[in-house]
Amino acid sequence: MANQQSTYKTSNSDDNVTIRSISGPLIINGDGGRDIVHVSSDEQKLDRINAFLAFDGGQDDDVDELVLDTTLRMKMRLTFSM
């Protein structure tokens, strides 16, 4: 049986979302405000992200961020605005 897709919608203000692991498809929909999604396990790895992960920051003027934290020393920060 395939994993069901989950969707998470943030509030209309600034939000911080932390993803430690997923095993099924996950879509995060930002709304108003500055939204930050931080992806990393407790071991600072991404190997527990075993499915499709998408982040849509919304159609506001705020800058949203997707942070992929892969090691104790390095972070990849993707910043985007619409």
C-alpha positions as CSV (number, residue, x, y, z in Angstrom):
1,M,0.0,0.0,0.0
2,A,1.4,3.4,-1.0
3,N,1.9,6.1,1.7
4,Q,-0.8,8.7,1.7
5,Q,0.3,12.3,1.0
6,S,0.1,14.7,3.9
7,T,-0.4,18.4,3.7
8,Y,0.5,20.9,6.4
9,K,-0.7,24.5,6.2
10,T,1.0,27.2,8.3
11,S,-0.8,30.1,10.0
12,N,-1.1,33.6,8.5
13,S,1.8,34.9,10.6
14,D,5.6,34.0,10.9
15,D,6.0,30.2,11.3
16,N,8.9,27.9,12.0
17,V,8.5,24.2,11.0
18,T,11.0,21.5,11.8
19,I,11.1,18.2,9.9
20,R,13.1,15.4,11.5
21,S,11.9,12.5,9.3
22,I,9.2,11.5,6.9
23,S,8.2,8.2,5.3
24,G,5.4,9.5,3.0
25,P,4.9,12.5,0.7
26,L,4.6,15.8,2.6
27,I,3.6,19.2,1.2
28,I,4.0,22.3,3.5
29,N,2.0,25.3,2.4
30,G,3.0,28.6,3.8
31,D,0.6,31.4,4.2
32,G,1.2,35.1,5.2
33,G,4.3,36.0,7.2
34,R,7.8,34.8,7.1
35,D,7.9,31.0,7.1
36,I,11.0,28.9,7.8
37,V,11.2,25.2,7.3
38,H,14.2,23.5,8.9
39,V,15.0,19.9,7.7
40,S,17.4,17.8,9.7
41,S,17.5,14.8,12.0
42,D,19.0,14.8,15.5
43,E,22.2,13.4,13.9
44,Q,22.3,16.4,11.5
45,K,21.6,14.2,8.5
46,L,19.0,14.1,5.8
47,D,18.8,10.3,5.4
48,R,15.5,10.2,7.3
49,I,13.8,12.2,4.6
50,N,12.6,9.1,2.6
51,A,9.9,10.6,0.6
52,F,8.8,13.6,-1.5
53,L,9.0,16.9,0.5
54,A,7.7,20.2,-1.0
55,F,7.5,23.7,0.5
56,D,5.4,26.5,-1.0
57,G,6.0,29.7,0.9
58,G,2.7,31.4,-0.3
59,Q,2.0,34.4,-2.3
60,D,2.9,37.1,0.2
61,D,5.8,39.6,0.0
62,D,7.7,38.0,3.0
63,V,10.9,36.1,2.4
64,D,10.5,32.4,3.2
65,E,13.3,29.9,3.9
66,L,14.0,26.2,3.4
67,V,17.0,25.2,5.5
68,L,18.6,21.8,4.8
69,D,21.0,21.0,7.7
70,T,23.3,18.1,6.7
71,T,26.2,18.3,9.1
72,L,27.2,20.0,12.3
73,R,29.4,22.3,10.3
74,M,27.5,23.1,7.1
75,K,24.0,24.2,6.3
76,M,22.4,24.8,3.0
77,R,19.9,27.7,3.2
78,L,17.5,28.3,0.3
79,T,15.9,31.6,0.5
80,F,13.1,32.6,-1.9
81,S,10.4,35.2,-2.2
82,M,7.5,35.7,-4.6
